[in-house]
Amino acid sequence: MSEITQPSPAEVRQLLENSGLSREQFAELVHVSKLTIHKWVLPDDNQNHRGIPLAAWELLLLKLDKHPTKKLIDA
């Protein structure tokens, strides 16, 4: 089983870009603000950078069908 690890800001940016979603749509997937997404994609050395919580990262991967080992199944 592949374990989810803390992504870099570049990895979060890449997922956002590859999703084709706006920052607002991306934020809605995990129930956060557009400003929160902005902070997640800032470079590590920026004082306003905030690392994405692993739970939010995993939820994004699941909702975008990018999780390495799990899939969401509609009931």
Biopython code that builds the backbone (N, CA, C, O; Angstrom):
import numpy as np
from Bio.PDB.StructureBuilder import StructureBuilder

atoms = [
    (1, "MET", "N", (0.843, -1.176, 0.000)),
    (1, "MET", "CA", (0.000, 0.000, 0.000)),
    (1, "MET", "C", (0.891, 1.244, 0.000)),
    (1, "MET", "O", (1.827, 1.348, 0.793)),
    (2, "SER", "N", (0.592, 2.172, -0.888)),
    (2, "SER", "CA", (1.359, 3.399, -1.022)),
    (2, "SER", "C", (0.872, 4.420, 0.004)),
    (2, "SER", "O", (-0.324, 4.691, 0.113)),
    (3, "GLU", "N", (1.813, 4.976, 0.746)),
    (3, "GLU", "CA", (1.463, 5.949, 1.767)),
    (3, "GLU", "C", (1.513, 7.358, 1.181)),
    (3, "GLU", "O", (2.426, 7.687, 0.424)),
    (4, "ILE", "N", (0.544, 8.175, 1.527)),
    (4, "ILE", "CA", (0.509, 9.564, 1.084)),
    (4, "ILE", "C", (1.505, 10.355, 1.935)),
    (4, "ILE", "O", (1.540, 10.210, 3.157)),
    (5, "THR", "N", (2.306, 11.183, 1.285)),
    (5, "THR", "CA", (3.283, 12.007, 1.994)),
    (5, "THR", "C", (3.003, 13.482, 1.722)),
    (5, "THR", "O", (2.269, 13.833, 0.798)),
    (6, "GLN", "N", (3.596, 14.323, 2.535)),
    (6, "GLN", "CA", (3.418, 15.765, 2.416)),
    (6, "GLN", "C", (3.923, 16.239, 1.048)),
    (6, "GLN", "O", (5.094, 16.044, 0.720)),
    (7, "PRO", "N", (3.056, 16.852, 0.261)),
    (7, "PRO", "CA", (3.482, 17.334, -1.046)),
    (7, "PRO", "C", (4.203, 18.676, -0.932)),
    (7, "PRO", "O", (4.005, 19.426, 0.024)),
    (8, "SER", "N", (5.023, 18.953, -1.904)),
    (8, "SER", "CA", (5.653, 20.272, -1.983)),
    (8, "SER", "C", (4.639, 21.254, -2.566)),
    (8, "SER", "O", (3.652, 20.835, -3.170)),
    (9, "PRO", "N", (4.869, 22.549, -2.392)),
    (9, "PRO", "CA", (3.984, 23.529, -3.030)),
    (9, "PRO", "C", (3.920, 23.327, -4.555)),
    (9, "PRO", "O", (2.873, 23.533, -5.168)),
    (10, "ALA", "N", (5.033, 22.928, -5.151)),
    (10, "ALA", "CA", (5.061, 22.686, -6.600)),
    (10, "ALA", "C", (4.135, 21.533, -6.979)),
    (10, "ALA", "O", (3.490, 21.579, -8.027)),
    (11, "GLU", "N", (4.064, 20.504, -6.143)),
    (11, "GLU", "CA", (3.174, 19.372, -6.422)),
    (11, "GLU", "C", (1.705, 19.793, -6.317)),
    (11, "GLU", "O", (0.871, 19.350, -7.106)),
    (12, "VAL", "N", (1.395, 20.646, -5.342)),
    (12, "VAL", "CA", (0.021, 21.144, -5.205)),
    (12, "VAL", "C", (-0.318, 22.005, -6.414)),
    (12, "VAL", "O", (-1.402, 21.876, -6.983)),
    (13, "ARG", "N", (0.610, 22.892, -6.813)),
    (13, "ARG", "CA", (0.407, 23.731, -8.002)),
    (13, "ARG", "C", (0.189, 22.876, -9.241)),
    (13, "ARG", "O", (-0.686, 23.170, -10.056)),
    (14, "GLN", "N", (0.987, 21.814, -9.386)),
    (14, "GLN", "CA", (0.872, 20.933, -10.549)),
    (14, "GLN", "C", (-0.485, 20.249, -10.590)),
    (14, "GLN", "O", (-1.099, 20.153, -11.653)),
    (15, "LEU", "N", (-0.960, 19.771, -9.437)),
    (15, "LEU", "CA", (-2.279, 19.142, -9.381)),
    (15, "LEU", "C", (-3.360, 20.151, -9.768)),
    (15, "LEU", "O", (-4.289, 19.822, -10.506)),
    (16, "LEU", "N", (-3.234, 21.370, -9.272)),
    (16, "LEU", "CA", (-4.190, 22.427, -9.615)),
    (16, "LEU", "C", (-4.180, 22.686, -11.115)),
    (16, "LEU", "O", (-5.235, 22.731, -11.747)),
    (17, "GLU", "N", (-2.995, 22.857, -11.685)),
    (17, "GLU", "CA", (-2.885, 23.134, -13.120)),
    (17, "GLU", "C", (-3.426, 21.979, -13.956)),
    (17, "GLU", "O", (-4.147, 22.197, -14.930)),
    (18, "ASN", "N", (-3.084, 20.770, -13.580)),
    (18, "ASN", "CA", (-3.524, 19.592, -14.337)),
    (18, "ASN", "C", (-5.022, 19.321, -14.202)),
    (18, "ASN", "O", (-5.621, 18.672, -15.059)),
    (19, "SER", "N", (-5.619, 19.820, -13.126)),
    (19, "SER", "CA", (-7.049, 19.574, -12.897)),
    (19, "SER", "C", (-7.922, 20.353, -13.870)),
    (19, "SER", "O", (-9.045, 19.945, -14.166)),
    (20, "GLY", "N", (-7.410, 21.472, -14.368)),
    (20, "GLY", "CA", (-8.208, 22.318, -15.241)),
    (20, "GLY", "C", (-9.245, 23.135, -14.493)),
    (20, "GLY", "O", (-10.083, 23.795, -15.107)),
    (21, "LEU", "N", (-9.190, 23.093, -13.163)),
    (21, "LEU", "CA", (-10.142, 23.821, -12.328)),
    (21, "LEU", "C", (-9.586, 25.191, -11.963)),
    (21, "LEU", "O", (-8.372, 25.395, -11.943)),
    (22, "SER", "N", (-10.477, 26.116, -11.678)),
    (22, "SER", "CA", (-10.057, 27.406, -11.129)),
    (22, "SER", "C", (-9.656, 27.182, -9.667)),
    (22, "SER", "O", (-9.954, 26.140, -9.083)),
    (23, "ARG", "N", (-8.990, 28.155, -9.101)),
    (23, "ARG", "CA", (-8.634, 28.038, -7.679)),
    (23, "ARG", "C", (-9.891, 27.947, -6.819)),
    (23, "ARG", "O", (-9.916, 27.238, -5.813)),
    (24, "GLU", "N", (-10.922, 28.664, -7.222)),
    (24, "GLU", "CA", (-12.177, 28.620, -6.456)),
    (24, "GLU", "C", (-12.794, 27.217, -6.502)),
    (24, "GLU", "O", (-13.234, 26.703, -5.474)),
    (25, "GLN", "N", (-12.828, 26.599, -7.675)),
    (25, "GLN", "CA", (-13.369, 25.239, -7.809)),
    (25, "GLN", "C", (-12.512, 24.239, -7.042)),
    (25, "GLN", "O", (-13.032, 23.333, -6.390)),
    (26, "PHE", "N", (-11.208, 24.410, -7.125)),
    (26, "PHE", "CA", (-10.260, 23.544, -6.423)),
    (26, "PHE", "C", (-10.504, 23.641, -4.919)),
    (26, "PHE", "O", (-10.508, 22.630, -4.216)),
    (27, "ALA", "N", (-10.708, 24.863, -4.432)),
    (27, "ALA", "CA", (-10.966, 25.093, -3.009)),
    (27, "ALA", "C", (-12.268, 24.442, -2.565)),
    (27, "ALA", "O", (-12.348, 23.875, -1.475)),
    (28, "GLU", "N", (-13.283, 24.525, -3.411)),
    (28, "GLU", "CA", (-14.587, 23.947, -3.070)),
    (28, "GLU", "C", (-14.508, 22.431, -2.881)),
    (28, "GLU", "O", (-15.271, 21.863, -2.099)),
    (29, "LEU", "N", (-13.599, 21.783, -3.583)),
    (29, "LEU", "CA", (-13.471, 20.325, -3.448)),
    (29, "LEU", "C", (-13.147, 19.897, -2.023)),
    (29, "LEU", "O", (-13.582, 18.838, -1.571)),
    (30, "VAL", "N", (-12.379, 20.728, -1.317)),
    (30, "VAL", "CA", (-11.983, 20.361, 0.049)),
    (30, "VAL", "C", (-12.515, 21.350, 1.090)),
    (30, "VAL", "O", (-12.064, 21.365, 2.235)),
    (31, "HIS", "N", (-13.486, 22.178, 0.668)),
    (31, "HIS", "CA", (-14.199, 23.053, 1.603)),
    (31, "HIS", "C", (-13.281, 24.048, 2.313)),
    (31, "HIS", "O", (-13.359, 24.233, 3.527)),
    (32, "VAL", "N", (-12.406, 24.686, 1.524)),
    (32, "VAL", "CA", (-11.545, 25.747, 2.044)),
    (32, "VAL", "C", (-11.715, 26.980, 1.161)),
    (32, "VAL", "O", (-12.382, 26.925, 0.128)),
    (33, "SER", "N", (-11.112, 28.084, 1.571)),
    (33, "SER", "CA", (-11.207, 29.313, 0.791)),
    (33, "SER", "C", (-10.161, 29.341, -0.330)),
    (33, "SER", "O", (-9.183, 28.593, -0.319)),
    (34, "LYS", "N", (-10.401, 30.222, -1.284)),
    (34, "LYS", "CA", (-9.436, 30.426, -2.372)),
    (34, "LYS", "C", (-8.110, 30.941, -1.799)),
    (34, "LYS", "O", (-7.043, 30.613, -2.318)),
    (35, "LEU", "N", (-8.175, 31.737, -0.744)),
    (35, "LEU", "CA", (-6.960, 32.247, -0.091)),
    (35, "LEU", "C", (-6.138, 31.088, 0.486)),
    (35, "LEU", "O", (-4.909, 31.107, 0.417)),
    (36, "THR", "N", (-6.802, 30.097, 1.045)),
    (36, "THR", "CA", (-6.089, 28.929, 1.579)),
    (36, "THR", "C", (-5.338, 28.213, 0.465)),
    (36, "THR", "O", (-4.185, 27.823, 0.649)),
    (37, "ILE", "N", (-5.975, 28.037, -0.683)),
    (37, "ILE", "CA", (-5.303, 27.409, -1.829)),
    (37, "ILE", "C", (-4.085, 28.232, -2.202)),
    (37, "ILE", "O", (-3.014, 27.682, -2.459)),
    (38, "HIS", "N", (-4.244, 29.548, -2.232)),
    (38, "HIS", "CA", (-3.123, 30.438, -2.560)),
    (38, "HIS", "C", (-1.943, 30.187, -1.619)),
    (38, "HIS", "O", (-0.800, 30.114, -2.069)),
    (39, "LYS", "N", (-2.208, 30.056, -0.330)),
    (39, "LYS", "CA", (-1.135, 29.836, 0.645)),
    (39, "LYS", "C", (-0.489, 28.467, 0.465)),
    (39, "LYS", "O", (0.705, 28.308, 0.719)),
    (40, "TRP", "N", (-1.271, 27.472, 0.027)),
    (40, "TRP", "CA", (-0.722, 26.127, -0.172)),
    (40, "TRP", "C", (0.239, 26.063, -1.356)),
    (40, "TRP", "O", (1.138, 25.222, -1.376)),
    (41, "VAL", "N", (0.061, 26.938, -2.337)),
    (41, "VAL", "CA", (0.897, 26.862, -3.537)),
    (41, "VAL", "C", (2.057, 27.856, -3.527)),
    (41, "VAL", "O", (2.881, 27.852, -4.441)),
    (42, "LEU", "N", (2.127, 28.705, -2.501)),
    (42, "LEU", "CA", (3.267, 29.620, -2.384)),
    (42, "LEU", "C", (4.539, 28.823, -2.125)),
    (42, "LEU", "O", (4.480, 27.760, -1.507)),
    (43, "PRO", "N", (5.686, 29.313, -2.584)),
    (43, "PRO", "CA", (6.957, 28.624, -2.292)),
    (43, "PRO", "C", (7.195, 28.493, -0.786)),
    (43, "PRO", "O", (6.738, 29.322, 0.002)),
    (44, "ASP", "N", (7.914, 27.444, -0.403)),
    (44, "ASP", "CA", (8.214, 27.178, 1.012)),
    (44, "ASP", "C", (8.849, 28.368, 1.720)),
    (44, "ASP", "O", (8.599, 28.593, 2.904)),
    (45, "ASP", "N", (9.670, 29.129, 0.999)),
    (45, "ASP", "CA", (10.398, 30.224, 1.639)),
    (45, "ASP", "C", (9.568, 31.503, 1.785)),
    (45, "ASP", "O", (10.054, 32.489, 2.339)),
    (46, "ASN", "N", (8.343, 31.500, 1.303)),
    (46, "ASN", "CA", (7.458, 32.646, 1.453)),
    (46, "ASN", "C", (6.858, 32.612, 2.849)),
    (46, "ASN", "O", (6.387, 31.566, 3.296)),
    (47, "GLN", "N", (6.869, 33.749, 3.544)),
    (47, "GLN", "CA", (6.377, 33.777, 4.933)),
    (47, "GLN", "C", (4.890, 33.452, 5.051)),
    (47, "GLN", "O", (4.431, 33.065, 6.126)),
    (48, "ASN", "N", (4.126, 33.603, 3.960)),
    (48, "ASN", "CA", (2.689, 33.298, 3.998)),
    (48, "ASN", "C", (2.365, 31.861, 3.589)),
    (48, "ASN", "O", (1.203, 31.456, 3.619)),
    (49, "HIS", "N", (3.388, 31.087, 3.209)),
    (49, "HIS", "CA", (3.156, 29.689, 2.814)),
    (49, "HIS", "C", (2.605, 28.891, 3.983)),
    (49, "HIS", "O", (3.040, 29.050, 5.124)),
    (50, "ARG", "N", (1.645, 28.034, 3.682)),
    (50, "ARG", "CA", (1.102, 27.080, 4.657)),
    (50, "ARG", "C", (1.067, 25.728, 3.968)),
    (50, "ARG", "O", (0.544, 25.606, 2.861)),
    (51, "GLY", "N", (1.612, 24.726, 4.608)),
    (51, "GLY", "CA", (1.571, 23.383, 4.045)),
    (51, "GLY", "C", (0.154, 22.854, 4.009)),
    (51, "GLY", "O", (-0.630, 23.097, 4.927)),
    (52, "ILE", "N", (-0.170, 22.144, 2.972)),
    (52, "ILE", "CA", (-1.497, 21.554, 2.864)),
    (52, "ILE", "C", (-1.616, 20.402, 3.864)),
    (52, "ILE", "O", (-0.726, 19.554, 3.917)),
    (53, "PRO", "N", (-2.670, 20.350, 4.643)),
    (53, "PRO", "CA", (-2.865, 19.210, 5.549)),
    (53, "PRO", "C", (-2.974, 17.910, 4.741)),
    (53, "PRO", "O", (-3.578, 17.889, 3.669)),
    (54, "LEU", "N", (-2.397, 16.849, 5.253)),
    (54, "LEU", "CA", (-2.423, 15.566, 4.528)),
    (54, "LEU", "C", (-3.841, 15.107, 4.232)),
    (54, "LEU", "O", (-4.093, 14.523, 3.178)),
    (55, "ALA", "N", (-4.768, 15.360, 5.141)),
    (55, "ALA", "CA", (-6.157, 14.960, 4.903)),
    (55, "ALA", "C", (-6.728, 15.691, 3.694)),
    (55, "ALA", "O", (-7.430, 15.089, 2.881)),
    (56, "ALA", "N", (-6.434, 16.979, 3.568)),
    (56, "ALA", "CA", (-6.915, 17.749, 2.418)),
    (56, "ALA", "C", (-6.241, 17.281, 1.132)),
    (56, "ALA", "O", (-6.892, 17.180, 0.092)),
    (57, "TRP", "N", (-4.944, 16.995, 1.198)),
    (57, "TRP", "CA", (-4.211, 16.498, 0.037)),
    (57, "TRP", "C", (-4.796, 15.167, -0.433)),
    (57, "TRP", "O", (-5.031, 14.970, -1.625)),
    (58, "GLU", "N", (-5.027, 14.262, 0.507)),
    (58, "GLU", "CA", (-5.578, 12.969, 0.130)),
    (58, "GLU", "C", (-6.993, 13.111, -0.435)),
    (58, "GLU", "O", (-7.348, 12.425, -1.393)),
    (59, "LEU", "N", (-7.798, 13.992, 0.150)),
    (59, "LEU", "CA", (-9.146, 14.217, -0.363)),
    (59, "LEU", "C", (-9.100, 14.780, -1.790)),
    (59, "LEU", "O", (-9.882, 14.366, -2.645)),
    (60, "LEU", "N", (-8.195, 15.712, -2.042)),
    (60, "LEU", "CA", (-8.042, 16.235, -3.408)),
    (60, "LEU", "C", (-7.664, 15.120, -4.373)),
    (60, "LEU", "O", (-8.238, 15.006, -5.456)),
    (61, "LEU", "N", (-6.700, 14.301, -3.977)),
    (61, "LEU", "CA", (-6.275, 13.195, -4.846)),
    (61, "LEU", "C", (-7.433, 12.246, -5.127)),
    (61, "LEU", "O", (-7.608, 11.791, -6.258)),
    (62, "LEU", "N", (-8.218, 11.951, -4.107)),
    (62, "LEU", "CA", (-9.368, 11.069, -4.287)),
    (62, "LEU", "C", (-10.412, 11.690, -5.212)),
    (62, "LEU", "O", (-10.884, 11.040, -6.145)),
    (63, "LYS", "N", (-10.771, 12.945, -4.952)),
    (63, "LYS", "CA", (-11.815, 13.592, -5.738)),
    (63, "LYS", "C", (-11.400, 13.831, -7.186)),
    (63, "LYS", "O", (-12.248, 13.901, -8.076)),
    (64, "LEU", "N", (-10.092, 13.955, -7.421)),
    (64, "LEU", "CA", (-9.597, 14.174, -8.779)),
    (64, "LEU", "C", (-9.141, 12.875, -9.443)),
    (64, "LEU", "O", (-8.569, 12.890, -10.533)),
    (65, "ASP", "N", (-9.403, 11.751, -8.769)),
    (65, "ASP", "CA", (-9.033, 10.423, -9.269)),
    (65, "ASP", "C", (-7.539, 10.304, -9.559)),
    (65, "ASP", "O", (-7.131, 9.740, -10.574)),
    (66, "LYS", "N", (-6.724, 10.852, -8.638)),
    (66, "LYS", "CA", (-5.265, 10.820, -8.768)),
    (66, "LYS", "C", (-4.595, 10.073, -7.622)),
    (66, "LYS", "O", (-3.367, 10.021, -7.545)),
    (67, "HIS", "N", (-5.398, 9.493, -6.731)),
    (67, "HIS", "CA", (-4.837, 8.768, -5.585)),
    (67, "HIS", "C", (-4.117, 7.525, -6.104)),
    (67, "HIS", "O", (-4.638, 6.833, -6.978)),
    (68, "PRO", "N", (-2.926, 7.234, -5.577)),
    (68, "PRO", "CA", (-2.161, 6.093, -6.096)),
    (68, "PRO", "C", (-2.765, 4.714, -5.801)),
    (68, "PRO", "O", (-2.495, 3.755, -6.524)),
    (69, "THR", "N", (-3.580, 4.607, -4.745)),
    (69, "THR", "CA", (-4.074, 3.264, -4.393)),
    (69, "THR", "C", (-5.576, 3.190, -4.122)),
    (69, "THR", "O", (-6.123, 2.091, -4.030)),
    (70, "LYS", "N", (-6.247, 4.319, -3.994)),
    (70, "LYS", "CA", (-7.666, 4.288, -3.616)),
    (70, "LYS", "C", (-8.527, 4.997, -4.663)),
    (70, "LYS", "O", (-8.048, 5.842, -5.419)),
    (71, "LYS", "N", (-9.785, 4.636, -4.685)),
    (71, "LYS", "CA", (-10.767, 5.244, -5.588)),
    (71, "LYS", "C", (-12.018, 5.569, -4.789)),
    (71, "LYS", "O", (-12.390, 4.843, -3.868)),
    (72, "LEU", "N", (-12.662, 6.673, -5.156)),
    (72, "LEU", "CA", (-13.971, 6.984, -4.592)),
    (72, "LEU", "C", (-15.017, 6.193, -5.384)),
    (72, "LEU", "O", (-14.918, 6.050, -6.602)),
    (73, "ILE", "N", (-16.003, 5.693, -4.676)),
    (73, "ILE", "CA", (-17.092, 4.950, -5.327)),
    (73, "ILE", "C", (-18.394, 5.612, -4.925)),
    (73, "ILE", "O", (-18.688, 5.764, -3.739)),
    (74, "ASP", "N", (-19.173, 6.004, -5.926)),
    (74, "ASP", "CA", (-20.474, 6.595, -5.646)),
    (74, "ASP", "C", (-21.440, 5.529, -5.141)),
    (74, "ASP", "O", (-21.470, 4.406, -5.643)),
    (75, "ALA", "N", (-22.218, 5.902, -4.149)),
    (75, "ALA", "CA", (-23.198, 4.963, -3.588)),
    (75, "ALA", "C", (-24.458, 4.972, -4.403)),
    (75, "ALA", "O", (-25.402, 4.247, -4.090)),
]
sb = StructureBuilder()
sb.init_structure("model")
sb.init_model(0)
sb.init_chain("A")
sb.init_seg("    ")
for serial, (resi, resn, name, xyz) in enumerate(atoms, 1):
    if name == "N":
        sb.init_residue(resn, " ", resi, " ")
    sb.init_atom(name, np.array(xyz, "f"), 0.0, 1.0, " ", f" {name:<3s}", serial, name[0])
structure = sb.get_structure()
